[in-house]
Amino acid sequence: MNITRRTFIKGTSSLAAMPFISNISHSQNLLNPIKTVINVFLEGGPDFRHLFVPIPSTEYGDAFWKARASIFGINPNNSNELQEAFEQNYDQISFDSIEFGILKKADWLKDKILEGKVAIINNVFGSASRDHPYSTLVWTSGDHNALPQELCRSGWGGRLASYNQKRILSVTEQPLLFCNGPHPSNPLNHSNPNLIDAPNMENFSFTKKAEWFEDAETIDREYALFRSLRSYYQSKRNQISSGGTFSSFVETEKIIRSLGDQVDERLKNQISPQGGYTASVEGDQNSYEARRPVLFDELIRGNQKAFFQYFAVQLLNTYYGIACQDLLDFNVVSLMLEGFDTHAIQRDEEEGIEIRIQELFGSSRGISALDNQLTQDYPRSKNNLIYVFSGEFGRQLKSNGAGGTEHGNGNTILVYGDQVNGGIYGELFPQSEIELMQDWNQHIEGKTSFERVFAVISEWAVPGSSFSIFPSHSQRPVELGNELNFLQT
């Protein structure tokens, strides 16, 4: 658990009132899973028109491939080269009565689309700005009225958790604004008694032996300090009267310590990951004898790039969170994958969008690994969760001279899960864009407000919540003919 002395003291009054110590058994949690939203924020503005592409032989496809020829390093006036680039990089599929191509590197996602478990929601817009920080603020707060200076706002994920009197699990290094809960009196501020900041679930405990230190002397000193603090607080609890000035402080320490011990016990001795697990890895500073599934261990150790390793750790922490959901009592999880701001060499094998899409949607990678492990170990929980994939804005239709794309407006949101009504929501390749692709600085026209989409997700998770979390969503635009019925009720 990532708690500093300052945040511990600041949060004592609110944490003391939280029922962190659950009376629900692990088996009961498996039988009565919580509807859970796993939000994956794709930082930088993902180009989903690189993930889903039209067939070159169509009128729209011909205009599209000519407009984006520089990304693939091909002659825009050679139809054979356009077709060859399509066939080499994309699988042609038919879904919801539409023929289109999906990037071969997203083979797991392709399978889930064809199984009818993915909603492809198009032409969604958030902020009119193309500025990353401001657009991210608008998107993660879930409020189109948010102003650039309102950096302390609540996030729609935090509000969703708070509305249902649940918690939100953040597995990123620093919680995103998305996680901020509502302030009881100030709509421009936030309050986070419901936030669980868990970038390393394997080191969740308050009293973990400090195994990350290399020398025995440091280990012994740190562990002695932990033991001393535990004894000190136990003694203080016997001396301080209930309701006194410092009573919430010592009681909160007890709650957090007990919760950490329960999580440790669960991860060390109670979970049984299918496919095997490793409990201790020499030289691995993230291993604290938790039963880490082999699949995640291979992902974490096999990734040489820091941002992929970081994402794999987030997925592992999400798995651990689901394993402890009865203890932590959350209904929202926050993850992030960075690096989707692809202004140049969009297909670069080291830093481009395709390697990130592969990490996210490839077989035995990213989401596939988490989905498969949850299917084996916690099938009821897996059946009651959905994944949401989106970024702060889209990209322009025509590629730039550097083989990349500039910031745009409209984009696609993907929602995956067993309770998703798979389909295409909103026109995937609007004919009106054919003429736009002849010019620079043209983007996907935003027709459906992001608040409309997120409101549907909120209603699925907690019926009746949407007007509290997105007060004006019903007045926001929605594309003609798009009923947004992409989740089962």
Salt bridges, closest charged atoms under 4 A:
ASP47 OD2 - ARG68 NH1 2.63
ASP62 OD2 - LYS66 NZ 3.25
ASP91 OD1 - LYS104 NZ 2.78
ASP91 OD2 - LYS110 NZ 3.33
GLU115 OE1 - LYS112 NZ 3.39
GLU115 OE1 - LYS117 NZ 3.89
ASP143 OD2 - ARG153 NH1 2.98
GLU150 OE1 - ARG153 NE 2.66
GLU202 OE1 - ARG292 NH2 2.97
GLU253 OE1 - ARG237 NH1 3.08
GLU253 OE2 - ARG257 NH2 2.15
ASP264 OD1 - LYS208 NZ 3.10
ASP284 OD2 - ARG292 NH1 2.88
ASP284 OD2 - ARG301 NH2 3.63
GLU289 OE1 - LYS268 NZ 3.59
ASP297 OD1 - ARG292 NH1 2.80
ASP297 OD2 - ARG301 NE 3.46
ASP326 OD1 - ARG266 NH1 2.89
ASP329 OD1 - LYS166 NZ 2.88
ASP329 OD2 - ARG167 NH1 3.39
ASP341 OD2 - HIS132 NE2 2.93
ASP341 OD1 - HIS343 NE2 2.88
ASP341 OD1 - ARG395 NH1 3.05
ASP341 OD1 - HIS407 NE2 3.00
GLU350 OE1 - LYS305 NZ 2.54
GLU351 OE1 - ARG356 NH2 3.77
GLU354 OE2 - HIS50 NE2 2.80
GLU354 OE1 - LYS105 NZ 3.27
GLU354 OE2 - ARG347 NE 2.77
GLU359 OE1 - ARG365 NH2 2.92
ASP371 OD1 - LYS382 NZ 3.96
GLU392 OE2 - HIS132 ND1 2.75
GLU406 OE1 - HIS343 ND1 2.89
ASP418 OD1 - LYS117 NZ 3.11
ASP418 OD1 - LYS382 NZ 3.00
GLU433 OE1 - ARG49 NH1 2.86
GLU451 OE2 - HIS144 ND1 2.91
GLU451 OE1 - ARG476 NE 2.91
